[in-house]
């Protein structure tokens, strides 16, 4: 009889331990589930904040790049805004044709000297009479994007490309196309390391995305002088030179000049 009672009591104790073990496991599972949900919500919140911040930065970058594309440099080196409007394909075609016409007009003042540069003068002459130095002369390069409308390689939208893109290895030297005065040398949004040279007679040349700049604002240089090196600073998908010609404050096709 005592043996039976002892066995029954022992079974009860074992059952109690079993129940307590199961109960503890359930509590552990519930606690882990709650902790995991909190962790999941925390990570989702962080990812959402990161995504919102990234989207905002991207919008600001695109906006800044678009705004910079509306800017040219006047003859005094000051910033001057041009009005660029969104248009239909027909209007874009007319605008492109308008851009391509008449690359230069006669200047009344002949033999305009470059300021403070001894014995360096630029005569009034036609484009054909000037032998401009190619900015990547004697180096290996290829034309990767021409002047005119194109699908932008980064933004994937149709935009007007205001210059020529020459793909080349990083560090390839970049030269000035003619005698001139450096009116801008610094970082510009979208363009990265950016140099503008005033050659007189309303003609300027611009060089963008450089890895290094070898001149500074105010420098007076000769045709063929090294001004920097090829790179991919700014909004670029690879090493290249973005080259522009600005005639009377209007960006025109550089092919007419080099």
N, C-alpha and C positions, 0 to 999 in steps of 0.2 A: 504494500500500500504506500509506504513511504517512498519506495523507488518510483512508483507511478507519479506521485505528487512532485517529486524532484524532477522527473523527466518533463512533466507538464510545465513546471516553472522554468526549466531551462529552455524549452521551446518558446515560451512567452518572451523570455529575455532576448533570444535570437531574433524573434519576429520584430521586437521593438527596435533592435539594432538595425535590422534590415530596413524598417520603415524610416528610421532616422537618416540612414544612409541615402535612401531614395529622396527624401525631403531635402537633404543637403545638396544633392546633385541638381534637383529642380531649382533650388535657390541660386546655385552657381550658374546654371544655364540661363535663367532669367536675368541675372546680373550681367553676364557676358553679353547677352542680347541687347540689353539696355546700353551698355558701354559701347558696343559696336555701332548701334544706331546713332549715339551721340557723336562718335568718331566720324561716321559717314556724313552726318549733317555738317560737322565742322569742316571736313574736306570739301564737301559740295559748296559750302559758303566761301571757302578760300578760292576754289576754282572759279566761282562766279565773279568774285571780286577781281581776280587776275584777268579773266576774260573781258570784263567791263573796262578795266584799265588799259588792256592791250588794244581793244577796239577804239577807245578814246584816243590813244596815242597814234593809232593808224589814221584815224580821221584827221587829227591835227597835222600829221605829216603830209597827207595827201592835200589838205587845204593849203598848207604852207608851200608845197611844191607847185600847186596850181597858181597861187598868188605870185610866186617868184617868176613863173613863166610869162607873166604879164609885164615884167619889168625890163626896161632897157636903160642904157646909160647915155645921158646927153653929152654935148661937147665939152662941158665943164666938169664932167665926172660926177654929176649929181644924178640921183635916181629920178626917173621920169616914168609915170605909168602910162601904158597903152591900154585902150579899151578893146578887149577880146570877147566876142559874143559867141554863144552857142548857136549854131546854124544848121540848116538842112544840108544834105550832101551837095545840092546844086549851089547853095551859097558858099559852102566850103570850097568847091571847085573854082568859083569865081574869085574867092579870096586868094586861093593859091595862084591863079593866073595873074591876079593883081600884084602879088608879091614877086612874081618872076619877071615882070616887065622892067625895063629901063633900070639898070643897076647903078648908074651914076649920072649926075648932072654937072654941067660946067661950073667951075668956081671962078668968080671974078678976080680973086686975088691969086696971081701966079707966084710961084716960088715962095710958098708959105713956109717959114722956118719952124722947126720944132723948138719950143721954148728952151732957152738956156743950153742949147746943144750946138757947139761951135762947128761951122762948116757942114751942117747936116740940114739939107733943105729938100722939100718934096715938091716937084713940079706938077702943075695941072697937066694931066695926060689921060688918055683913054686906058681902059683896062688892058687892052691888047699890048700897049706900049710898055707895061710894067711887068718885069719878070719876078713875080713873087716867089719867095722861098717856101717850099712845102714844109709844114710844121713837123713832119716826120721823115724828112729827106734822108736818104741813104740807110733807112731802117726797114725791117720787114714788117708789113702791116697789110690789112685788108679793109675795104669799106664794108662795115657791118650794118649800117643804117643810113639811107640817103636823106636828103632834104625833102620835106613835104609831109603829107598825112600818112599815118601808119598806126598799127595797133601797138600801144605802149607795152614794152616787154615786162613791166612790173604791174601796172594797173589794168592791163588787158582791155583797154578802151581805146577808141579811135581818137588820136590827138595829132596836132601839128608838130612835127619835129623841126625845130628852128635851126638846125645845123647838120653837120656830117659827123658820123661816128666812125672812127678808125680803130679796129681791134689790133692790139699789139701787146707784146710781153711787158710785164711790170718793169719799170725802170728805163724803158726806151726813152732817149732824150727828145724833148719837144723844143722847137726853135721858133723864134719870131719870124713872121712872114716878110716883115719889112722894118725899116727904121721907125722908131716911135717912142712914145712916152707912156710908161705904165701908170694908168689911172685907177686901177683896182687890182689888189692882190690880197686875197683872204678866202675865208670859208663862206660859201653861199648855200642856202638850203636847196637840196636837190642836185646842185652842181658840185658840191664838195669843194676841194681846193680849186679856186677860180681866178683867172687873170684876164684883165681887159687892157689892150694896148691901143692908144690913139695914134694913128698914122698921119693925121692931118687930112684936109680936104673932105671932112665928114666921114672918113673911113676908120673903122675900128675892127680889131680882131679879138675873139674871146676863146679861151681854152679852159676846159673843165675836167673834173674827175682825176686830177693829177695826184700822184703819190707824194711828190714834193714840189715846192715852188722855189726857184733859184733867184727870183727877183722880188722887189718890194715896190709899193706904191711910190711914185716919184722918180723911179729909175729911168734913165734915158738909154735906149739900146739901139743896136744896129741890126740890120737884116741878117738872119742866120745865127744870132746870139741864142745860147741855150737859156730857156726861161723856166724849165721844170722837167718832170719825167712822168711817163704814163702810169696810171694807177686806176683805182676804182673807188675813190672817195665819193661821198654823196650817194644819190640813188642810182646805183649801177649794178648790173648783173655779172660783170666781168671787167678785166683790165681793158681800157680803151680811152681814146681822146675824143671828147665832144668838142668840135671846132665850129665856131660861128663867125660870120662876117656881118657887121652892122654898118649900113650905109645911110647917112642922114637920119640916124636914130631908128632905122628900120632893118630888121633882120632879113637878109637876102641869101640866095643860094651861093655858098662858097665856091662851088664848081666853076662859077664865072671868073673867079680870081686866081685859083691855083690849078 
